[in-house]
């Protein structure tokens, strides 16, 4: 079990570093994938506890959260009211 965790950590760390070096569109896409996977893990844990979060809505919102950061960072959106 510890060896599998170390191999998983090495693979994930190498993917993280590759997206960080590749630049922003790839980094944001990687962050969106991680956010989606994290929500699916959360959904699985909640389902075991007899709770039922909205799967599609939660997944969509977690990805939209990352996309919003990308849009705001690149000046494609305006977050001012006036």
C-alpha positions as CSV (number, residue, x, y, z in Angstrom):
1,X,0.0,0.0,0.0
2,X,2.7,2.6,0.8
3,X,4.5,1.8,-2.4
4,X,1.3,2.4,-4.4
5,X,0.8,5.7,-2.7
6,X,4.4,6.7,-3.5
7,X,4.0,5.8,-7.2
8,X,0.7,7.7,-7.4
9,X,2.3,10.7,-5.7
10,X,5.2,10.6,-8.2
11,X,2.9,10.4,-11.2
12,X,0.6,13.2,-9.9
13,X,3.6,15.4,-9.0
14,X,5.1,14.9,-12.5
15,X,1.8,15.8,-14.1
16,X,1.5,18.9,-11.9
17,X,5.0,20.1,-12.8
18,X,4.3,19.5,-16.5
19,X,1.2,21.6,-16.5
20,X,2.9,24.3,-14.5
21,X,5.8,24.5,-17.0
22,X,3.4,24.2,-20.0
23,X,1.6,27.4,-19.1
24,X,-1.8,28.7,-18.2
25,X,-4.3,27.0,-20.5
26,X,-2.9,23.6,-19.6
27,X,-2.5,24.5,-15.9
28,X,-6.1,25.7,-15.7
29,X,-7.3,22.6,-17.6
30,X,-5.4,20.4,-15.1
31,X,-6.9,22.4,-12.2
32,X,-10.4,21.8,-13.6
33,X,-9.8,18.1,-13.9
34,X,-8.5,17.9,-10.3
35,X,-11.5,19.9,-9.1
36,X,-13.9,17.6,-10.9
37,X,-12.1,14.5,-9.5
38,X,-12.2,16.0,-6.0
39,X,-15.9,16.6,-6.3
40,X,-16.5,13.0,-7.4
41,X,-14.5,11.7,-4.5
42,X,-16.6,14.0,-2.2
43,X,-19.8,12.7,-3.8
44,X,-18.7,9.1,-3.2
45,X,-17.9,9.8,0.5
46,X,-21.3,11.5,1.0
47,X,-23.1,8.7,-0.7
48,X,-21.6,6.2,1.7
49,X,-23.0,8.3,4.6
50,X,-26.5,8.3,3.1
51,X,-26.3,11.8,1.8
52,X,-27.0,12.7,-1.8
53,X,-25.3,15.9,-3.1
54,X,-26.3,16.9,-6.6
55,X,-23.8,15.2,-8.7
56,X,-24.1,16.9,-12.1
57,X,-24.6,20.4,-10.5
58,X,-21.7,20.0,-8.2
59,X,-19.4,18.7,-10.9
60,X,-20.4,21.6,-13.2
61,X,-19.9,24.2,-10.5
62,X,-16.5,22.9,-9.5
63,X,-15.4,23.2,-13.1
64,X,-17.0,26.6,-13.6
65,X,-15.2,27.9,-10.5
66,X,-11.8,27.1,-12.2
67,X,-13.0,28.5,-15.6
68,X,-14.0,31.7,-13.9
69,X,-10.5,32.1,-12.5
70,X,-9.1,31.6,-15.9
71,X,-11.4,34.1,-17.5
72,X,-10.8,36.8,-14.9
73,X,-7.0,36.3,-15.0
74,X,-6.9,36.9,-18.7
75,X,-9.1,39.9,-18.8
76,X,-11.9,38.2,-20.6
77,X,-14.4,39.1,-18.0
78,X,-15.2,42.3,-16.0
79,X,-16.0,41.9,-12.4
80,X,-16.8,45.5,-11.7
81,X,-20.3,46.8,-11.3
82,X,-19.8,50.2,-12.9
